[in-house]
């Protein structure tokens, strides 16, 4: 089995590039950010905040988060309900950032993520995959881009879906999220010591995918 860990800040294009690279390599793609979004949204729906850690930990005992893989890609289920579409909002992103800082939430998803990597060759992306979740991964990539570039991409993505997008607001949100993720006490966002830094500023999506695939073949011993 080959494990590829891709970490990086919000809006760096990790999910899009990792999903395409996994398809090209025949690997399983695991979007851990979607799992944290699902937990965060569930807790918000219960009326809880990240400041209520004890109540959040109690709520986790009755929660089941699972992944279903299909031709369309990864689907995220919460207590059997498919929430894949509903967790792709700015509010869900904020909820993920808030609740992912809690140790109880990270422990809750940790075993599931590691088990997936033990059973299949995976490309897994998130914030602490190479440093915490899969420190033994053969391939570690820290995918990043300037905040301005990431905000521009997010605006284009939202407008393509017919959604309103304010570049200034999105840029401010990116910078705030970067600070929160890199300064949290538990598993802060940072490159693993042996990670390859891949700055995607100015690169096309195809170029990013090619580099991920190339690094996987080079460092992961993949010949396909």
N, C-alpha and C positions, 0 to 999 in steps of 0.2 A: 504494500500500500504506500502511496505517496501523499504527503500532506503539504499543502501550500497555504501559508498564512499571509493574508494581506491586511495590513492595518493602515490607518490614515484618518485625517480629519473629515468632518461632515462635508459632503458636496465634492469630494475629490474624484468621484466617478468610480469608486471601488466596486459597487454592486454591478453596474453595467458592464465594466470591463471583466470582472471576475466571472460573471455569468457566461459571457461569450467565450472566454478562455476555457472554462470548464467544459463547455459544449464541444469546443474544438478538440480538447484532449480526451474527452470521454469520461471526465471526472464528475463527481457529485458537487454541485454548488450549494454552499450553506451560507445564507445571509443572516448572521447573528444579530445585526441591527434590527431586522424585522422582528426577531424574537423579543428584543428589549422594547420595541415599540408596542408589541402586543401586550406585554406585561404592564407597561406604563399606562396604556389606554384602559386596560382592565381596572387598574387601581384608581384611575381618575373617574371611571364610571361608577366605582363604589364610593366615590366621594372622599377618597384618601389623598393625602399629600406625602411627599418624601420625608417630611419632618416627623411623620407618625410611623417610625420604623417598626415598632412593636406590633401595631395593627396591620401593617403591610406584611410582616412575617406571618401573622396569623392567617391573613387572607391567602397567602401562597399555599397553605396546606390544602385548600379546596380548589386549587387551580391546576388545570392540565393544559400545557402548551405542547403542541406536537407539529411536526412537519409532514407534509405529503408531497411527494415528488411526482410530476407528470410531464408530459411533452411540453406543456406551457411553462414549466419551471416549478420553483418551490412555492407551495401554498402553506400558509400559517393558520393553524387552527387553535382556538381558545375554547376549551371545554366542548370540543367537537364542532364549533362554529367557524366557518372560514372567514377570517378577518383580513385577508391579504389586501383587499382594495381599500378598506377603511383606515388602515394604519399608514397610508402614504399621504400624510398631511403635515403642515408645519407644527400643528398642535401635537401630533403624535411624536414628532421628532423631539419637541421640548419635553414631552413626558418621558421619552426614552432616556434623555440626558439626565433628567431629575432622578428617576428611580434606579437607573443603572449604577448610580453612585452608592447604593445601599449594598452592603455585604450579603445580606440575606437574598437579595434578588440575583446577585452574581452566582452565589452558591446554587440557587435553584436551577439555573440554566447551564451551569458548568458541566455537570455530568452528562447531560443530553448532548452537548456539543462535542465533548471528548469521545463519547460512544460512537457518534456518527463518523468521526475520523478514524476510529479503530476498525470499523467495519467496511469502509470504502475509501478509495482514493478521493480526496476532496480538495476543493479550493474554498477556503473559509475566510470571510472578511469581517472586520469589526474594528474595535479600538485596542484590544489587548490580546489578540490571537497569538501572535508570535512571542509575547512576553509572559502570558499567563495560561491561556487555554491550551495552546499547542506549542509549548517551548521546545519540543522535540521535532517540530516540523522540518523536513529536509529543505524546504524553500520558504524564505521569509522576505516579504516585500513591504516597504513602507511607501505607500502611494499618496502623493500630496500634490498640491498646486497652490498658487497664491490665493488669498481670500477673495481678491477681485475676480480672478478667473473662475473660482468656484461659484461666486455669486452670479456671475454672468451666465454660466452654464445652467444654474438652477432657474434663473429667470427664463431662459430659452425653453427649458423643459416644461415649466408651468404654462407658458404662453402657448406652447405647442398643444397643450391639453385644453386650451381655451380658458385657462385660469388667469386671474389678474396677478401681476407680479411687480412689486416695487423694488428696484435694484438697491436703493439705499437701505430699506428695511431688511432685505435679505442679507446684504453685506454685514450690517450691524449684528444680525442674528448669527451669522457665520463666526464672526469675531468673538461674540459672547460664548457660543458653543465651544469654540476652540479653547478658550480660557477655562471653562468649566471642566472639559474633558481632560485637559492637561494638568489641572491643579487639584483634581479630586484625590481624596486620601487613599481610595481603593483602586488599584489597577489603573493608574493614570495613563493617558495617551502618550506614548513615546515609542521610538523605534527600538526593536530588539537590537542588542549589540552586533549580531551577525546578520541583520536585515540589509537588503539592498534598497537604497533610497531611489525612488522613481518619481521625479518631478514631471507631472504631465502638462505643465503650463506650456501652451503652444503646440502640443502634440494632438494629433487626431485620435479618435477612438481606435481605429484600426492599428495605428502605431503603438498605442498602449497595449492592446491585446497581443500584438506580435511580440512585444518585449516580455510580457508575462509568460506567454507560451515558451519563448526562447529560454528564459531563466528557469522554467520548470524542467525543460529538457536538459539543460546544462547542469543544474544542481540537484535535480530530483531523479536523475538516471532514467528519464522517460525517453523511450525511443520511438514511440508511435507518432 
